[in-house]
Amino acid sequence: MAKPPQNGERTMRYADGSISGIEHYLHGKKSGPAEYRYPNGQLKAQGAFVKGRFSGDWVWWREDGGIRQKGSFLDGEQHGFWQRWNDLGNLIDEGEWVNGKRSGPWKHYDRDGTLREIVSFAERA
């Protein structure tokens, strides 16, 4: 695989030539929008980096196109509201992250999407 650029766009490809990912670089670090794809072309993940760290809103999908999880990052750490789904498209869990740690109430669901329990984590500021 080719070395990432100091500045600009990098397109990564599978052996068949299809795109596996597109990243942007500034001063040799991932900065700006990024997306990654499965071999079938379906989006795998999409979001952004700042100075090589995850930043802002990100979404991950399954190879069949169903959503896997989504949430936000701040300075490379999970921060904000997150949700995860199972392969049936039902929620697995949801709750807040604050500076990389779970915070407050988290809802956990059964495989069919029925609320199973709410677990509370120490509130963080």
Order of alpha helices (4+ residues) and beta strands (2+ residues): beta-beta-beta-beta-beta-beta-beta-beta-beta-beta-beta-beta
